[in-house]
Amino acid sequence: MDNKERNCLYQVIYAISGVTGEDGDELVETFKQGPMEVDKRDFFEIIQRVESLFDCTLDMNLEGPYLIHADEIVTKITKLNV
């Protein structure tokens, strides 16, 4: 992971933490084990915050299950060259 991806990951974790109220370090540990399941409202709020933060549109599965994959979000953002 290069510096751009690492900085992007930190910002994504910060956005998720702002919605869920979970500590960033705890979120990192959670994502090491796989995706994080959230309720529908939190899912949409997280995606909205990340899209606002990076001024982009993420093409996410809006039908559920509502899983947040931090690495997948970072990959999408870096591919957009944001």
C-alpha positions, -999 to 999 in steps of 0.1 A, spaced: 0 0 0 15 33 -11 12 66 8 -18 78 -13 -37 46 -6 -28 47 31 -40 83 34 -72 74 16 -77 45 40 -73 67 70 -98 92 57 -123 63 49 -118 49 84 -124 84 99 -157 87 79 -168 53 91 -159 61 126 -179 94 124 -210 74 116 -206 43 138 -190 60 167 -164 32 168 -127 40 175 -105 40 144 -81 14 158 -110 -9 165 -123 -4 130 -89 -13 115 -89 -45 135 -125 -53 124 -115 -48 87 -85 -71 91 -111 -99 97 -133 -89 67 -161 -66 58 -182 -48 85 -219 -52 84 -239 -21 92 -276 -12 90 -291 4 59 -291 40 73 -254 38 84 -244 23 51 -259 51 31 -245 77 55 -210 62 53 -211 61 15 -224 97 14 -196 109 37 -169 92 17 -183 105 -16 -184 140 -2 -150 137 13 -134 127 -20 -159 145 -43 -167 113 -62 -195 89 -68 -190 53 -57 -209 26 -75 -220 5 -45 -245 -23 -41 -275 -6 -27 -297 -37 -22 -279 -52 7 -265 -69 26 -250 -37 38 -213 -46 41 -185 -20 42 -153 -31 27 -127 -4 35 -101 -18 11 -127 -20 -17 -137 16 -12 -100 27 -12 -94 8 -44 -124 25 -61 -113 59 -50 -77 55 -61 -89 41 -95 -109 74 -99 -75 92 -93 -92 114 -67 
